[in-house]
Every structure is written in structure tokens, then in C-alpha cells.
Amino acid sequence: MVALVAANLAVFAAMLVAGAGVWHAPNTVQLEWGANFGPATKDGEWWRLATAMFLHFGLLHLMVNMLALVEAGRFVERCLGSARFLLLYLGSGLAGNLLSLVMQGDRGISGGASGAVFGVYAALLLTLWLERHALAKTEFRWLFWGGMAFTACNIALGLFIRGIDNGAHVGGFVFGLLAAVALARSSLLSAWLRAGAATLITAGITLLVAAIPAPAYDWSDELDAREEIRQFIGTDANISDHWNTLLEQGRREGLSFEELATRIDSEVADRYEASFEQLATMHLDPRAPSVPAIEQLKRYAETRRAASHEFADALRAGDPGRIRQAIDKAKSARLIRKDHSGPVSGD
């Protein structure tokens, strides 16, 4: 248990260094570190089912899960032993994230240890009930009903508060309960009961895998789109700087309006045309998050291309009014930078 707590703390510290906030981690950081996100997980990144249980969306999220783990984990680890406790914890976290994937589909990014923690609490409740005659009544009541209250309150909160991943909670709890039966000492439960629990675990995982919905869009295409957006923004900054450089160079070197207009056509307008054509080659599923951004950038590139052409034509005509209009048109185009990765769901 100590190693699990240390691993969660170490990952949180590393994420802080990578740019996550103390109280909130941006979606982009969570995705880079392995959060459970339907389109990414179902596109072959199944390891996210495991890595997500070590990610937290802020210090409060982390501390609540770790305090709960320490409180229940000490008793469960003593009863099961370290190896079985680790199996229970990891299995509960995986099962919880799998059910979350089925329930949430492609709607949210989830992470956190509470699916695994709920599995530990399920094992705690079962073990306390089986060992109730060996415990002092006050100790049993405190531990058992405290564990019941923790479980019930958190599931109830998940029903009313958006952003709490109840799928992970319920999946972790059910797996933990069955795993606690399967891993219980032979003196507490019969071999048939333990084998039955193991069979139910296998059947349940199989049904969950079969129930995973198809992804709404191709995650690899979405990643390509995000990279294209990033490159476009860098290219746009370069073109804008170059436009200003050409104007300064024209004043400094005394270029004729025709010479300056020709260079703006070839070195500004044509580059925006090329950027537009590059964006137009992308064929994303309409449900992909980056579709609105790609469409906005296409409109932006087309506006800037047209404005730079009009600016060059106005230079050739020596028309100050048209020059000002072209400059105003270029300035009217605005880039929009948003995180399209989806809502957060902590567990």
C-alpha cells in the first residue's frame, strides 16, 4: 500500500513539473500522461485503462483518494497479504476504468485512483463482515459502517454532481467485492464460492469488453488535425511577421509599389493559399473535436489570403483608401485557440 501511495504522489509531482496545475490539470496534460479517453483508448491505446488510475486532476482529488486508500488499505492488506492486495487494487482500477469507458463512451476524460479505492473498500466491507465475530463490537461498527457511509455518499454524489465518474466507482466496487471473495482465506469461504466469484469476474470483464461502443471518430486523425493546427499557427505567425518585414523593407530600400506588390503576392498571399489547401485536404469525422477549429482556420487563411491580394492590387493602383480597407480586412481575421479534447471526469 505504501508503494501505491508513493507511486500516485510521484506521478502527481511529475505532472506538476510537466505543466499541470496544483488544483487543476489541463485536459492536454491529462491526455499526454495517459488519462482514460474513449477515442484514444479505443484506438489501440488500451494501456490508458491502467495509467489513468495513477492520474489526478488536482491536489484535493489526490489527497481524498490517498487518505481513503490509507484508511481502508491498512486493514485489507493485513488480511489478504501484499501480493493479493496489489492484485485487488490494480484489478479494481482496471475494471472501474473499463466500465467508465462503456458508460461514458467518448464524452469525457477520466482519471483517478478511486475505482481502485472503491475496490479496496468493497474488500474491507466483506472482510469485516466475515471477521465480525473476531472483532470488538465497537471496532466493527466503526470500520464497517464508516466504510458503508464512505461508499454510499460517494456514489450518491456521483449521481448529482457532474464530473464524478460513477462508472469507475461502481465497476471498482463490484470487482473488489468479487475479488475479495475469490482471494479470501479458505477458512472463511468455501472453494466453490471462491471459484464462483472468479468465474463471475471473468464473465463480467468479457461482457464489458463486448459492450465497449465503437469510437465516435478516429483518434489518430484527430491527433493529425491538432498537429496541423499547431503548425498552421506557427506558419501564420511567420507569414504575419514577414508581411511587416516586407513593408519595412520597402520603405527602407525604396521599393516601387509594383515590386512590393509582387513580393506580397508571392511571399504572403500564396503562402496563405498553400496553408488553406493543406487544411482543406483534411477529412475529419464531423464529430471530431478539432473540426470547428479546422473550419475556423480555413476561413482565417482565406480571409488573410484575400486581404493580402487586395493589398497588393491597391498598391499597384496607388489607392490609399483600398490599402486601408485591405489592412482592416486582414486585421479582422482572428485565430481561435481552444482545447477541444473534451470535459474532465475525475474518479
C-alpha positions as CSV (number, residue, x, y, z in Angstrom):
1,M,0.0,0.0,0.0
2,V,2.8,2.4,0.8
3,A,4.3,1.8,-2.6
4,L,0.9,2.6,-4.3
5,V,0.6,5.8,-2.4
6,A,4.2,6.8,-3.3
7,A,3.5,6.0,-7.0
8,N,0.4,8.2,-7.0
9,L,2.3,11.1,-5.3
10,A,5.3,10.7,-7.6
11,V,3.1,10.8,-10.8
12,F,1.3,13.9,-9.4
13,A,4.7,15.7,-8.7
14,A,5.9,14.8,-12.2
15,M,2.7,16.2,-13.8
16,L,3.2,19.4,-11.9
17,V,6.7,19.7,-13.5
18,A,5.1,19.0,-16.9
19,G,2.7,21.9,-16.6
20,A,-0.3,20.6,-14.6
21,G,-1.8,23.0,-12.0
22,V,-1.8,22.2,-8.3
23,W,-5.6,22.5,-8.1
24,H,-6.5,21.6,-11.7
25,A,-4.7,19.8,-14.6
26,P,-5.5,20.9,-18.1
27,N,-7.0,18.2,-20.4
28,T,-4.0,18.3,-22.7
29,V,-1.6,17.3,-19.8
30,Q,-4.0,14.6,-18.7
31,L,-4.2,13.1,-22.2
32,E,-0.4,13.2,-22.6
33,W,0.1,11.3,-19.3
34,G,-2.5,8.6,-20.1
35,A,-5.9,9.6,-18.9
36,N,-8.8,7.3,-20.0
37,F,-10.5,8.9,-23.0
38,G,-12.8,6.9,-25.3
39,P,-11.5,7.8,-28.7
40,A,-7.8,7.4,-27.7
41,T,-8.3,4.3,-25.6
42,K,-10.3,2.5,-28.2
43,D,-7.9,3.5,-31.0
44,G,-5.4,1.0,-29.6
45,E,-4.1,2.9,-26.5
46,W,-5.6,0.3,-24.1
47,W,-2.8,1.0,-21.6
48,R,-4.8,4.1,-20.6
49,L,-7.1,1.8,-18.6
50,A,-4.1,1.2,-16.3
51,T,-2.3,4.6,-16.4
52,A,-5.5,6.5,-15.7
53,M,-5.7,5.2,-12.2
54,F,-2.5,7.0,-11.2
55,L,-3.5,10.4,-12.6
56,H,-5.4,13.0,-10.6
57,F,-6.9,16.3,-11.6
58,G,-5.7,18.3,-8.7
59,L,-4.3,18.2,-5.1
60,L,-7.7,17.8,-3.5
61,H,-8.6,14.9,-5.8
62,L,-5.3,13.2,-5.0
63,M,-5.5,13.7,-1.2
64,V,-9.1,12.4,-0.9
65,N,-8.2,9.3,-2.7
66,M,-4.9,8.7,-0.9
67,L,-6.4,9.3,2.6
68,A,-9.2,6.8,1.7
69,L,-6.7,4.3,0.5
70,V,-4.6,4.5,3.6
71,E,-7.6,4.3,5.9
72,A,-9.0,1.1,4.3
73,G,-5.9,-0.3,2.8
74,R,-4.1,-1.0,6.0
75,F,-6.8,-3.4,7.2
76,V,-7.3,-5.1,3.9
77,E,-3.6,-5.6,3.2
78,R,-3.1,-7.2,6.6
79,C,-6.0,-9.6,5.8
80,L,-5.1,-10.5,2.2
81,G,-1.3,-10.0,2.2
82,S,0.6,-7.6,0.0
83,A,0.5,-9.6,-3.3
84,R,-3.2,-10.3,-3.2
85,F,-3.9,-6.7,-2.1
86,L,-2.0,-5.4,-5.1
87,L,-3.9,-7.7,-7.4
88,L,-7.2,-6.5,-5.9
89,Y,-6.2,-2.8,-6.2
90,L,-5.0,-3.0,-9.8
91,G,-7.9,-5.2,-10.9
92,S,-10.4,-2.9,-9.3
93,G,-8.9,0.1,-11.0
94,L,-8.8,-1.6,-14.4
95,A,-12.4,-2.8,-14.1
96,G,-13.6,0.6,-13.0
97,N,-12.0,2.3,-15.9
98,L,-13.4,-0.3,-18.3
99,L,-16.9,0.3,-17.0
100,S,-16.3,4.0,-17.3
101,L,-15.3,3.5,-20.9
102,V,-18.6,1.7,-21.6
103,M,-20.7,4.2,-19.7
104,Q,-19.0,7.5,-20.8
105,G,-18.3,6.5,-24.4
106,D,-16.4,9.4,-25.9
107,R,-17.8,12.2,-23.8
108,G,-15.1,12.8,-21.1
109,I,-11.6,12.4,-20.0
110,S,-11.3,10.4,-16.8
111,G,-8.6,9.6,-14.3
112,G,-8.0,8.9,-10.6
113,A,-7.5,6.1,-8.1
114,S,-11.0,6.0,-6.7
115,G,-12.1,3.0,-8.9
116,A,-9.3,1.0,-7.2
117,V,-10.0,2.6,-3.8
118,F,-13.7,1.5,-4.1
119,G,-12.5,-2.0,-4.8
120,V,-10.4,-1.8,-1.6
121,Y,-13.5,-0.6,0.4
122,A,-15.6,-3.4,-1.0
123,A,-13.0,-5.9,0.2
124,L,-12.9,-4.1,3.5
125,L,-16.7,-4.4,4.0
126,L,-16.7,-8.1,3.0
127,T,-13.7,-8.9,5.2
128,L,-15.1,-7.1,8.2
129,W,-18.4,-8.9,7.8
130,L,-16.7,-12.3,7.6
131,E,-14.5,-11.5,10.6
132,R,-17.1,-9.7,12.6
133,H,-17.1,-12.3,15.4
134,A,-13.4,-11.9,15.9
135,L,-13.6,-8.1,16.3
136,A,-14.7,-5.9,19.2
137,K,-18.2,-4.7,18.5
138,T,-17.2,-1.0,18.7
139,E,-14.3,-1.6,16.2
140,F,-16.6,-3.5,13.9
141,R,-19.3,-0.8,13.9
142,W,-16.8,2.0,13.4
143,L,-15.0,0.3,10.5
144,F,-18.0,-1.3,8.8
145,W,-20.5,1.5,8.9
146,G,-17.8,4.1,8.2
147,G,-16.9,2.1,5.1
148,M,-20.6,1.8,4.1
149,A,-21.1,5.6,4.6
150,F,-18.0,6.4,2.5
151,T,-19.1,4.2,-0.3
152,A,-22.8,5.3,-0.3
153,C,-22.0,9.0,0.0
154,N,-19.5,9.0,-2.9
155,I,-21.9,7.1,-5.2
156,A,-24.7,9.4,-4.3
157,L,-22.5,12.4,-5.0
158,G,-21.8,10.9,-8.4
159,L,-25.5,10.9,-9.2
160,F,-25.9,14.6,-8.6
161,I,-22.5,16.2,-9.4
162,R,-21.3,16.4,-12.9
163,G,-17.7,15.4,-13.4
164,I,-17.6,12.5,-10.9
165,D,-17.1,9.2,-12.7
166,N,-19.5,6.8,-11.1
167,G,-18.8,4.2,-13.7
168,A,-15.3,3.8,-12.3
169,H,-16.7,3.8,-8.7
170,V,-19.3,1.1,-9.3
171,G,-17.0,-1.0,-11.5
172,G,-14.2,-0.9,-9.0
173,F,-16.6,-1.7,-6.1
174,V,-18.2,-4.7,-7.8
175,F,-14.8,-6.1,-8.9
176,G,-13.3,-5.6,-5.5
177,L,-16.2,-7.4,-3.8
178,L,-15.9,-10.4,-6.2
179,A,-12.1,-10.3,-5.9
180,A,-12.3,-10.3,-2.1
181,V,-14.4,-13.4,-2.3
182,A,-12.1,-15.1,-4.8
183,L,-9.0,-14.2,-2.7
184,A,-10.4,-14.8,0.7
185,R,-8.7,-17.4,3.0
186,S,-10.1,-20.9,2.7
187,S,-11.2,-20.9,6.3
188,L,-13.6,-18.1,5.6
189,L,-15.3,-19.1,2.4
190,S,-15.7,-22.4,0.6
191,A,-13.7,-23.3,-2.5
192,W,-16.9,-23.4,-4.6
193,L,-17.8,-19.9,-3.6
194,R,-14.3,-18.6,-4.4
195,A,-14.4,-20.3,-7.8
196,G,-17.8,-18.9,-8.5
197,A,-16.6,-15.4,-7.7
198,A,-13.6,-15.9,-10.1
199,T,-16.0,-17.1,-12.8
200,L,-18.2,-14.0,-12.4
201,I,-15.2,-11.8,-12.7
202,T,-14.2,-13.4,-15.9
203,A,-17.7,-13.3,-17.3
204,G,-18.2,-9.7,-16.2
205,I,-15.0,-8.5,-17.8
206,T,-15.8,-10.4,-21.0
207,L,-19.3,-8.7,-21.2
208,L,-17.8,-5.3,-20.6
209,V,-15.2,-5.7,-23.4
210,A,-18.0,-6.8,-25.7
211,A,-20.1,-3.8,-24.7
212,I,-17.5,-1.2,-25.5
213,P,-19.1,1.2,-28.0
214,A,-17.3,2.0,-31.3
215,P,-15.4,5.2,-31.2
216,A,-17.2,8.3,-32.5
217,Y,-14.2,9.3,-34.5
218,D,-10.6,8.2,-35.3
219,W,-8.3,9.4,-32.6
220,S,-5.2,9.2,-34.9
221,D,-6.9,11.5,-37.4
222,E,-7.7,13.9,-34.5
223,L,-4.1,13.9,-33.4
224,D,-3.0,14.7,-37.0
225,A,-5.5,17.6,-37.0
226,R,-4.2,19.0,-33.8
227,E,-0.6,18.8,-35.2
228,E,-1.8,20.6,-38.4
229,I,-3.4,23.3,-36.3
230,R,-0.2,23.7,-34.3
231,Q,1.8,24.0,-37.5
232,F,-0.6,26.4,-39.0
233,I,-0.4,28.8,-36.0
234,G,3.3,28.8,-36.3
235,T,3.2,29.4,-40.0
236,D,0.7,32.2,-39.6
237,A,3.0,34.0,-37.1
238,N,5.9,33.6,-39.6
239,I,3.8,35.0,-42.5
240,S,2.5,37.9,-40.5
241,D,6.0,38.8,-39.4
242,H,7.2,38.5,-42.9
243,W,4.4,40.8,-44.2
244,N,5.5,43.5,-41.7
245,T,9.2,42.9,-42.7
246,L,8.3,43.5,-46.4
247,L,6.6,46.7,-45.7
248,E,9.6,47.9,-43.6
249,Q,12.0,46.8,-46.2
250,G,10.0,48.6,-48.9
251,R,10.2,51.8,-47.1
252,R,13.9,51.4,-46.2
253,E,15.0,50.3,-49.7
254,G,12.6,52.5,-51.7
255,L,10.9,49.6,-53.5
256,S,8.4,50.6,-56.1
257,F,4.7,49.8,-55.4
258,E,4.8,47.2,-58.2
259,E,7.9,45.5,-56.7
260,L,6.4,45.4,-53.2
261,A,3.0,44.2,-54.5
262,T,4.7,41.4,-56.4
263,R,6.5,40.2,-53.3
264,I,3.4,40.4,-51.2
265,D,1.5,38.3,-53.7
266,S,4.2,35.6,-53.8
267,E,5.5,35.7,-50.3
268,V,2.3,36.3,-48.3
269,A,-0.8,35.6,-50.3
270,D,0.5,32.5,-52.0
271,R,1.6,31.1,-48.6
272,Y,-1.8,31.6,-47.2
273,E,-3.3,29.9,-50.2
274,A,-1.0,26.9,-49.6
275,S,-2.0,26.8,-45.9
276,F,-5.6,26.8,-46.9
277,E,-5.2,24.0,-49.4
278,Q,-3.3,22.0,-46.7
279,L,-6.2,22.4,-44.3
280,A,-8.7,21.5,-47.0
281,T,-7.0,18.1,-47.5
282,M,-8.0,17.0,-44.0
283,H,-11.2,14.9,-43.9
284,L,-12.2,14.5,-40.3
285,D,-15.3,12.8,-39.0
286,P,-17.8,15.6,-38.3
287,R,-17.9,14.6,-34.6
288,A,-14.1,15.1,-34.1
289,P,-13.3,17.9,-31.6
290,S,-10.9,19.7,-34.0
291,V,-13.5,20.1,-36.8
292,P,-14.7,23.6,-35.7
293,A,-11.0,24.7,-35.3
294,I,-10.1,23.5,-38.7
295,E,-13.1,25.2,-40.3
296,Q,-12.2,28.5,-38.5
297,L,-8.6,28.3,-39.6
298,K,-9.7,27.7,-43.2
299,R,-11.9,30.9,-43.0
300,Y,-9.0,32.7,-41.4
301,A,-6.5,31.7,-44.1
302,E,-8.9,32.6,-46.9
303,T,-9.6,36.0,-45.4
304,R,-5.9,36.7,-45.0
305,R,-5.1,35.5,-48.5
306,A,-7.8,37.7,-50.0
307,A,-6.7,40.7,-47.9
308,S,-3.1,40.4,-48.9
309,H,-4.1,40.1,-52.6
310,E,-6.3,43.2,-52.3
311,F,-3.5,45.0,-50.5
312,A,-1.1,44.2,-53.4
313,D,-3.7,45.3,-56.0
314,A,-4.3,48.5,-54.1
315,L,-0.5,49.2,-54.1
316,R,-0.4,48.8,-57.8
317,A,-3.3,51.2,-58.2
318,G,-1.8,53.6,-55.8
319,D,-5.1,53.8,-53.9
320,P,-4.7,54.7,-50.2
321,G,-8.4,54.0,-49.4
322,R,-8.2,50.5,-50.8
323,I,-4.9,49.9,-48.9
324,R,-6.5,50.8,-45.6
325,Q,-9.5,48.6,-46.4
326,A,-7.2,45.6,-47.1
327,I,-5.3,46.2,-43.9
328,D,-8.6,46.4,-41.9
329,K,-9.8,43.2,-43.6
330,A,-6.5,41.4,-42.6
331,K,-6.9,42.6,-39.1
332,S,-10.5,41.4,-38.9
333,A,-9.4,37.8,-39.1
334,R,-8.8,36.3,-35.7
335,L,-7.3,33.0,-34.7
336,I,-9.2,31.0,-32.0
337,R,-7.1,28.7,-29.8
338,K,-9.2,26.3,-27.7
339,D,-8.7,22.9,-26.0
340,H,-11.1,20.6,-27.9
341,S,-10.2,17.4,-26.0
342,G,-13.5,17.2,-24.0
343,P,-14.8,17.5,-20.5
344,V,-13.0,16.2,-17.4
345,S,-14.3,13.4,-15.3
346,G,-12.5,12.6,-12.1
347,D,-12.9,9.4,-10.2
